[in-house]
Amino acid sequence: KIKLATTSSSSVASEPEHNTKSRELEEENATKTGAADDEDTGAQVAPIVKLEEVPVTTGEEDEDAILDLKAKLYRFDKEGNQWKERGVGTVKLLKHKESGKVRLVFRQSKTLKICANHLVLPTINVQEHHGNDKSCLWHAADSADGELKDELFCIRFPSVENCKTFKETVEEVAESQGKKEESKDAADAAGLLEKLSVGDGKTEEKEKQAKEVSQTVADKAKEDGEKEDEPASST
């Protein structure tokens, strides 16, 4: 009985030879199939829908940025008598390449919505916010909402240095714009005086020519009158 039990155990533990070869063959085939799946065939699959690249315009293509800072913008609500947040984003000072005019633009970071858009005029006055050295206040005729409205803005920066840079840059631009307007006014005035001088010279010349013509006509008439008064010659 003990011998039978031992024989039975060894027969169960041992695996038939043909089963072992079949398993090895299956494993080898599986390895080859996996290698074939991982192998790059180099084939290119064309997309079903072809999307064309569309150029995106921001309206700032003809301008150079002379200031670009991260900040948070507020607008004073006159009806509610309170400050309202306009958004967190970027404030820029953009100088037009041809006209030289500078405008202030504030865009939200995610939506790129324009929250402030106005020219930096010589009359702009940027003031420090009392109690917060990271903030500034100023009035401007703004057109961010599609129509020109007088707005009171407050801008807050992450650091005191950025707030100081903003204030000083806006003041420098306003001063340069004022000098530019003065130069333009002086040039216009000089041009007007030159036109007036040229006009006066032409008028005097025309008057002189008219007098000369009148004198010639008068002399001619006088000569004709003298000839008529002369006695007829006797035959």
Residue pairs with C-beta under 8 A, 6 or more apart in sequence:
58 112
60 92
60 94
60 105
62 96
62 97
62 98
63 94
63 95
63 96
63 97
63 103
64 94
64 95
64 97
65 92
65 93
65 94
65 95
66 93
66 94
66 95
66 102
66 169
66 173
67 91
67 92
67 93
67 165
67 166
67 169
68 90
68 91
68 92
69 90
69 91
69 157
69 162
69 165
69 166
70 89
70 90
70 157
70 158
70 162
71 88
71 89
71 90
71 91
71 106
71 155
71 156
71 157
71 158
71 162
71 166
72 85
72 87
72 88
72 155
72 156
73 85
73 86
73 87
73 88
73 89
73 91
73 106
73 115
73 116
73 153
73 154
73 155
74 83
74 84
74 85
74 86
74 153
74 154
74 155
74 156
75 83
75 84
75 86
75 115
75 151
75 152
75 153
75 154
76 82
76 83
76 84
76 151
76 152
76 153
76 154
77 83
77 84
83 154
86 106
86 115
86 116
87 106
87 108
87 109
87 111
87 113
87 115
88 108
88 109
89 106
89 107
89 108
89 109
89 112
89 115
90 106
90 107
90 109
91 104
91 105
91 106
91 116
91 155
91 166
92 104
92 105
92 106
92 107
93 102
93 103
93 104
93 120
93 169
93 170
93 173
94 102
94 103
94 104
94 105
95 101
95 102
96 102
96 103
100 180
101 119
101 177
102 119
102 120
102 173
102 177
103 117
103 118
103 119
103 120
104 116
104 117
104 118
104 119
104 120
104 140
104 170
105 114
105 116
105 117
106 114
106 115
106 116
106 117
106 144
106 155
107 113
107 114
107 115
108 115
114 144
115 144
116 140
116 142
116 144
116 151
116 153
117 142
117 143
117 144
118 140
118 141
118 142
118 143
118 144
118 151
120 170
120 173
120 174
120 177
121 174
121 177
122 174
122 175
122 177
122 178
122 181
123 174
124 138
124 139
124 140
124 170
124 174
125 138
125 139
126 136
126 137
126 138
126 166
126 167
126 170
126 171
127 136
127 137
127 138
128 135
128 136
128 137
128 167
129 135
129 136
129 137
129 154
132 156
133 160
133 163
134 156
134 157
134 158
134 159
134 160
134 162
134 163
135 154
135 155
135 156
135 157
135 163
136 154
136 155
136 163
136 166
136 167
137 152
137 153
137 154
138 152
138 153
138 170
139 150
139 151
139 152
139 153
140 150
140 151
140 153
141 148
141 149
141 150
141 151
142 148
142 149
142 150
142 151
142 153
143 149
155 163
155 166
156 163
157 163
157 166
